[in-house]
Amino acid sequence: MVGMVVAPPLYSAPMRQMYHPDDLASMDPLVLMKNLDHVRMTSRRLSYILQQQVHLYTPEANQLRDQIDRYVEAERQIEGEMARREIRS
């Protein structure tokens, strides 16, 4: 098709999961909640660093964004497992 624009992929590589689903399923509820706290704090800390250091060279900023995305994905994984088990934080 002539003139059709294709959007670039959101990620250059597939998103690497921080936790294997079987590992999450076998975790104690308290460990799940502690891990959830950890990934939330870490992703927010990295976001803060990125906001404060807007002067970062692009590859370094992209590396921070990739780390943030990884922690946000881990947060989703843990929240999904907690929802599956009907655990409230």
C-alpha positions, 0 to 999 in steps of 0.5 A, a space after each residue: 500500500 502506497 503512503 501507509 505509515 507503520 508505527 514503530 514497535 513500542 519496545 525494541 525487545 519483548 518485555 522481560 518479566 521480573 517474576 515467573 508466574 509459577 514463582 508468584 503462585 507459590 509465594 506467601 501472601 506477605 511476601 507478595 505484598 512486600 514485593 509489591 511495595 518494593 516494585 512500587 517504590 523502585 519504579 517511583 524512585 526511578 521515575 523521580 530520578 528521570 524527572 530530575 535528570 532531564 539533561 541525561 543523554 538519550 541512551 541513559 534516559 532510555 535505559 531508565 525508562 526501560 527499568 521503570 517499565 520493567 518494574 511497572 510490569 512486575 507491579 502488574 504481575 503481582 497485582 494480578 496474582 493477588 487479585 487471583 487469590 483475592 488478597 487485598 493490600 
